[in-house]
Every structure is written in C-alpha cells, then in structure tokens.
Amino acid sequence: MPYRGVIFDLFGTLIDGWDEVQARESSAELAAALEVPWEPFRELIDTTYTERATGALGDLPEMLRELCRRIGFEPSEAAVERASRLRLAQFLEVLSTPRAETVSLLPTLRDRGIRVGLISDCSSETPRLWPTLAWARPIQVSLFSWSERRRKPAPQLYLSALTRLDLSAAECLYVGDGGSRELSGAEALQIRALRIVHRPVSPGSHFQYDPETDWRGSEISTLSELLPLLEP
C-alpha cells in the first residue's frame, strides 16, 4: 500500500556521522581541550552514551564536567568553555554535511505532500544546532532523545512522532541504519521499517550504538527507493 509519511533516523541515514576512527579522534581532541587523559575519557564517552543521550548528565557543559569528575579531574571553567566550543564545532561539521540524496529527497517529499518526521538518539549538541540547518527545514517533526529523555526503541518516541504527524502506524514508514534497535522498535508498533545500507559494512566503517545485527527485514540502498512507496 502507498504510505503518506516517513520517519527517518539521522546519523547513518540522512547524514554519515562518524566512523570509529573519527569518533576516537573527536574524543581525543575533546580530552585535550579539557586537559584530561584520553583513554579513560574515551572509554567513559562510550559507556555513558545512554546517560548522555537521555539528558541524565545535563547540557553540554554539565556533561563535560561530570565526565571529568568520574575520571578524577575537576576541569577549569576555561577548559569547559573551550571544550564546549570544540564539541559544538565537531557536531556542526557533521550535521552540516547531509548526504547528497538527502538534500534532493526531503524537498521532493515536502512538495508531494508527504509528511516527514525524524527520531534521533543524540546528546544535547544535536537539538541545540538543529535550528541552524537549512537542509533539515522540510522535516516537519523532529524528536531528539536528549530532549525527550528516552532512547529508541522506546515506543513513546514513535507514537509521539505519529501523533504529531497526524498519521497512523499503517500510513507511515520508518527508515534507519539499524542503530539503537530502532527497526524492530518501529515494527513492534506495526510501522513498516526499512534498513538503509549506504555502503558495505566493514570493521570500523560505520559507528553505531546497539546495532541491530539480527535484522532480517526489508533493506534499501538509496533513499530514492522510497519514492514509489510514498504518495500524498
């Protein structure tokens, strides 16, 4: 059946995000700005993802202070300000570079009357920078785990997106790369999910938290493959 709306994931779907090497490099730069040792800081960045992505550690400066304290350091205000600016710059670089097909697809969906939503697991940097991103303006409803205080696959995220888009589960697609077990989370609510595979998966090529390695459902290789499935 044709669908009247689509909910997208962000990192690994509409934008590339970081690969594992880039993720390590960004945490190393952040540790240097905070003047703390990199290895324990990097490990903490990994293990506190859920806390960071659900607002449990507060906003960006609060989060940086708490991470430093957990490894036995008390950063100066100057270091926190420096690291906060760096972290926002790191995120802005990634968020400002959508995939080429994203830039063409989103306005096409808008012009066809397709309702477009987004659910992203992310820390505070993404919702803070989101209003500055011109390419994202065709997205009508955007839900961020940091703001919503819960991560995918929490049913409330999908249900809230459907409500705000004024769609039923049967009228909507969910498209993501499979991080955070987002695909099975959508399908549990009767939302048809499609995994997007932009490139061959090889070790270190694609950074994900809680990847959906056992997905056996539908897959697409380009976002343009959605168009035949969608109509106003």
N, C-alpha and C positions, 0 to 999 in steps of 0.2 A: 504494500500500500504506500502511497505517497505520504511524506511527512511534512508537517507545517513548521517545524522548528528543529534546531540543533543546539546542543550544549557542548562546548569544547573544553578540553583541558588546555593549559597554557604551555608549560615547559615541556619540550619534546613533541609538541603538537603544532601550535601556532608559531612558536619560536624554538630555536635549538636548545637554549640553555647551555649549561656547561657539560663538557665531558669530564671524566675522572681526573685527568691531568689538570685541566683548567680549574676544577674545584679545589684541588690541592694547592695550586698556585695562588688562587684568590685567598684561601685561608692563611697561607704563608705571608702574604702581603698584609693581611689584617693583623696577624700576630706581631709582625714587625712594627706596625703603626702603634700597637698597644704596648710594645716593649715587653712582650711575654714570650716564653719558649714555644716554638711552633708545634712540636709533636704532640704534647698534651693538649694544646689548644685545638689542633686539628681533630684529634680524637673526640674532644668534647663537642665540637661543631657537629660531628656525625651522630653522636649518641643523644644529643639534646634536640634532634630535629622536631619531634612531636611537640616538645615544650615550646620551641621557638615558633613553630607553625600554628600553634593554637593560642598564642598570646600569654602563655603561662610565665614567660620571662619578661613581659612588658614590651615597651617600644625599643627602638634600636639602641639608644644609649644605655637604657636599663639592662638590656640583654647583654651588651658588651661588658658592662661592669660585673654582672652576675657570672658570666663565663670566666672572667679573670679571677674572681674570688674563689671559684670552685677549683682552680689550679693553684691557689695560694698567693695571688697577687692582688694588689689594690691599685688600679690604674689612676693616673692623674686626670684631672678634668681636661687638660690639654690633649692627653693621649686619647681619651674617649671622643673628644670632638674631632680630632684628626682621623681616627678610625671610622667614625660615623660618616664623615665626608667621603672617605675612601670606599666604604661599603656601598653607599648610595651611588657613587660613580661606577663601581663594578656592576651593580644591578642595572643602572641606566644604560650602560653599554650593551648588555644582553637584551634588555627589554626593548631597546630602540631598534633592534635588528630582527624584525619578523621574517619568516620565510617569504620568498617572492610570491608563492602561490597564496599565502595568507593575505597579502596586500591586494591581490586581484579578487580573491574569493569573497571576502567579507562585504565589500560594496555591492557585489553581484547579488549576494543573498539579501541584503537590505533592499536593493532596488526591486527584487522579485517578491518582496513582502514576506520573506522567511524570517521568523523570529530567532534571534541569535543570543545565546547565553554563554557564560563561562563560569567554571568552577576550578579554582586553583588552590592547591596546597602550597602555602608560601609563608614566609616570615613578614615582618612589618614593612620591609622595603618595597615590596611589590604594590600593595594598596596605596602607599604614600606616593609612589611615582606614577601610578596608573593614569591619573587625570591628565598627565602631560603627554601622553602617547597618542598622536594623531591617528595612527593606523588602527587603533582599537575603538574608534568612535562608533563604527557600525554595530558594535556589541551592545545590546540593549540592557542586559542584566549581567552583572559581574559579582560573583561571590568569592571571597578570599577566606581561607581557613583562619588566618590570623584575626580577621575582623569577626568571623562567625564563631570563633572559639571552638572549632571542631574540624577534624580532618576527614577527607574521604577514606573509607567508603561510608561515612555516616549518612544514613537515609535522609536526615533533615536537610542536608545540603541540596540533594537532588530535588526533594519535594519543595523546598523553598524556591529553587530556580524555576520549577514547573509552575508554581503559583504565580510568581512574578511575571513569567512569560505568558500566563493565561493559556497553558497547554495541558493536556492530559498526557500521561506516560505513553499511551499508544500513538500520540501525534508527534513524538519527539525522538530524535537520535542523540546518542552520546558518543563523542569521538575523542579518543585519547591514546597515549602511547602505552598505557598499562601500568604506570606508576601508582602507588598507593592503593592497589587493588580496586581501582576506580571502575573498571569494566564490569566485573562481577557485581560491584555495588550498584551500578545502574541496572543491570539485568535483573537483580533481585527485586527491583521495583517495576519490572515489566517495561523498562526503557531499553530499546534495542541499542546495543553497544557495538562499536566498530573500533578495532585497534588499528592505528596508523603506524606503518613501518616505513619510515622515510629512507632508511639505509640499512645495509646488512649489520646485524648485531655482532660485534666482536668485543673481546675483553677491553674495557676501558673506553669504548667508543661512545657510550651513552650512559649518563649518570642518572640513576633512579633510586628513590627510597621505596622500599616494599614493592618491588616489581612483581607483576602478575605473570610469573614464569609458566604457569599451567594453563594459560588462556588457549582455548580451542575454538573460539567463536570466529566471527567474521573479521576480515582484515582488508585494509585498503593501503595502497602505496602512495597515493596522491590525494590531496584534499578535493581536487576537481571531480573525483569519482563520486562525491556526494551529490552533485547537481542533479543527476537523473532520479535520485531518491526523494528530492525535495520539491514541493510546489506550494504556492501561497494558498 
